[in-house]
Structures are given as structure tokens and as C-alpha cells.
């Protein structure tokens, strides 16, 4: 089973949340409706700005753990390489 590593935010250069899931569309829908992580609810993180697919969920989990340990500037660089405008990618999932 595959998986996804993703980054949610509330605005460009805002608070970042790194997560992992097997079903990216369902998980982001949960975050957007306030049913996701408490951290996302607290900071209003509803914008998906980065999504990285993996063939194996274990690889996605390992990548998420590594990314959570990254400096913020590295996460921002990753987002800006893939999504320079910090556009909400949710519409590409559903």
C-alpha cells in the first residue's frame, strides 16, 4: 500500500504541518473540515501546499519523520520548488 507525505498551512509563509497518510484526499478533507489533527484545527491549517507520493507507506512514514526534523527553511524551500505560489493543491485531489 502506498502513502503520501504532505504539508498543510494557513497562508503563504504561515504555520506548517507535516503529515503522512495512505489516502491524501480523505485526510486533507478531514483537516479542512476541522476533523484532522488538533494542531491543524488550532492554527486553521486548511491549505495543502505540498504532497509527495510514495509506493510504500513505510517509506512515506520514514520521510515524514525526517521532514519533521528539518529546519523550517528547508521545508519552505521544498514547498517553493514544487509550488512557488503556495497554491492550495486540494482541488487537484478531488
C-alpha positions in Angstrom: 0.0 0.0 0.0 1.3 3.4 -0.9 1.3 6.6 1.1 1.7 10.4 0.9 3.7 12.9 2.9 2.1 16.3 2.8 2.4 19.9 4.2 -0.6 22.0 5.3 -0.5 25.7 6.1 -2.8 28.6 6.8 -1.2 31.1 4.4 2.0 31.8 2.5 4.9 31.6 4.9 2.5 30.7 7.7 2.4 27.8 10.2 3.5 24.5 8.7 2.2 21.0 9.5 3.9 17.9 8.0 1.7 14.7 7.9 1.5 11.3 6.4 -1.5 9.3 5.1 -2.5 6.5 2.8 -5.5 8.5 1.4 -4.4 12.1 0.7 -7.8 13.3 -0.5 -9.7 11.9 2.6 -7.0 13.2 5.0 -6.9 16.7 3.6 -10.7 16.8 3.6 -10.6 15.9 7.3 -8.2 18.8 8.0 -10.3 21.2 6.0 -13.5 20.2 7.9 -11.8 20.5 11.3 -11.7 16.8 11.9 -7.9 16.3 11.4 -5.1 16.9 13.8 -5.7 19.2 16.7 -2.6 21.2 15.6 -4.3 21.9 12.3 -7.5 23.0 14.0 -5.7 25.2 16.4 -3.9 27.2 13.7 -6.5 26.9 10.9 -4.3 24.9 8.6 -6.6 24.2 5.6 -4.3 24.8 2.6 -2.4 21.8 1.1 0.8 23.2 -0.3 2.9 20.1 -0.8 2.1 16.4 -1.5 4.7 13.7 -2.2 3.6 10.2 -3.2 5.4 7.0 -2.1 4.8 3.5 -3.4 5.1 2.1 0.2 3.5 3.6 3.3 6.6 2.7 5.3 8.7 4.9 3.0 6.2 7.8 3.5 6.3 7.4 7.3 10.1 7.5 7.2 10.1 10.6 5.0 7.6 12.3 7.3 9.7 11.7 10.4 12.8 13.0 8.6 10.9 16.1 7.3 9.5 16.9 10.8 13.1 17.1 12.0 14.1 19.6 9.2 14.6 23.3 9.8 11.7 25.4 8.7 13.7 27.0 5.9 14.3 23.5 4.3 10.5 22.9 4.3 9.9 26.3 2.8 12.5 25.5 0.0 10.8 22.2 -0.7 7.4 23.9 -1.0 8.6 26.7 -3.2 10.4 24.3 -5.6 7.2 22.4 -6.1 4.6 25.1 -5.6 6.2 28.6 -5.9 2.8 30.4 -5.4 1.9 28.3 -2.3 -1.4 27.5 -4.1 -3.9 25.2 -2.4 -3.4 21.8 -4.1 -6.6 20.3 -2.7 -8.5 20.9 -5.9 -6.1 18.7 -7.8 -7.0 15.8 -5.5 -10.8 15.7 -5.7 
